[in-house]
Amino acid sequence: MWASSVNFDLTYAARSHVHSVFVFCCVPVLAVPTCAADIDWTKARAEAVQLLQELIRIDTTNPPVNERAVALQLQKLLESD
């Protein structure tokens, strides 16, 4: 029982970390001023979900701290747009 509790805590911590990266790095990019009528919200949601899934799959476990892989993925995304 203890092991599954630890696993849950690590999973929660990893998700929280990726969520923080997404909120602070991706949301400002998605918040580009535009007319609300021009936004395809279904497509935007699908793209955001896909991006978050890709970020969650990147191994950022310690040691060492591996956030660089997430940063490189976000850099590649931003440079492609």
Helices and strands as residue ranges (DSSP letters): H 2-21, I 22-26, H 27-30, G 36-38, H 41-57, H 67-80
